[in-house]
Amino acid sequence: MPQQETLGKHATQITASATPGWVAVTYQQVVVVEFSSDFVKLNSGGRQTLTAKTRMCQASTQFNLGYAVKSVRGQWRVLTATGVFAFEDNMWVRRQDGACFVVVDGATVELHPLAGLKGESEVVK
């Protein structure tokens, strides 16, 4: 299993984002994590690979972003202080409280934690 404390170096870059005040973590030319002091944006680029998920987790650990991404029977889950959420490309995590949302046609849509999953102990890799 790859180490989780810092980002791997293969095909991975950490750069200033195009959005001022944000940092981008790019893997295979896809920005998989983009974050500021208030928010994190997660994106697999439509390819939910083990390495993309690993980069997301490594970024969270290295920069203390407050989430984890796990796989449950082939379905990605995002764990935050608020609960366990189904992964969606371009989903946002509010760092203050772990709430998750997506932006659809300029409107913010709050995501709801999955029922019956309370925390990491119920989520397997």
Secondary structure, DSSP 8 states (H G I E B T S, - for coil): ----SS---TTEEEEE-SSTT-EEEEETTEEEEEE-SSEEEE--TT---HHHHHHHHHHHHHHT-S-EEEEETTEEEEE-SS-EEE--TTEEEETTT--EEEEETTEEEE----TT--SGGG---
